[in-house]
């Protein structure tokens, strides 16, 4: 138990330098872009010099880069950083859009698990057969297919041709909010009508977002499960005459350790893919907010979104490390 605590403390201590490093890199990239954000925020070419100067003074744009970075980070920590495009605190804008993005990532992650793990297991059990070949082809297609191309293709099929889905806004949140993720709250409060509405709006973008991860996970599960089946303990179980199902259960438990790691990285990757998916499917989430912020040189919002993404990604990896240590006590370095 003491080893596990030390392991977790070491992992938590890596939070701060990781998040700070990510925000510094994003800020420096924005800083070296040859553009005048103050003029863009003031109205473009028609902006008066006085308005541009006021904006530069307010956002410390005339100061060295490290002072500008400190101003942004201090504003994020105190929630006083104002988005020049919306005139709202940046974190408030992100808070309002976060449930849409998180809900999309959860649905995509669900698709990834429900499709990727069974396909990987079937492929391993049917090794070197036509079924195995089909699964590997599917995995290759999943990894190679661009999100935006698949999104537009499925929109043409399910929206234009068959009208199975729609692009009209987002259903409201349930009156009683527990997790502040609408689809989960609707399920927890028994509001199944609202749950169906959210599922009908989000299932297609969720599938598109999770499709690439499905292929990666299927291939990884196949290889991990095959490696577990080739272990000496499986040969010993065979010699003892243990039933196949029981053998597979032992092998799957050992194969889960690397699979859990991949799942954690997949969840972080899903969040990184939301800007394109939300833009294609007109979802008002953090990803679309990030795209609009980049288009309008809204660097405070870009740094804030990167900060939130970094926190989520690092937290997901910490959860994976905890599960890793619980599943295999030997991994507590």
Protein Blocks (a to p, Z undefined) as FASTA:
>chain_A
ZZmmmmmmmmmmmmmmmmmmmmmmmmmmmmmpccdfklmmnnpjmlcfklmmmmmmmnop
mbcfklmmmmmmmmmmnopaccfklopafklmmmmmmmmmmmmmmmmmmmmmmmmmmmmm
mmmmmgoiaklmmmmmmmmmmmmpcfklmmmmmmmmmmmmnomaccehjadddfbdfklp
aklmmmmnopaklmmmmmmmmmmmmmmmmmmmmmmmmmmmmmmmmmmmmpmklmmmmmno
pafklmmmmmmmmmmmmmmmmmmmmmmmmmmmmmmmmmmnopabfklmmmmmmmnopakl
mmmmmmmmmmmmmmmmmmmmmmmmmmmmmlcZZ
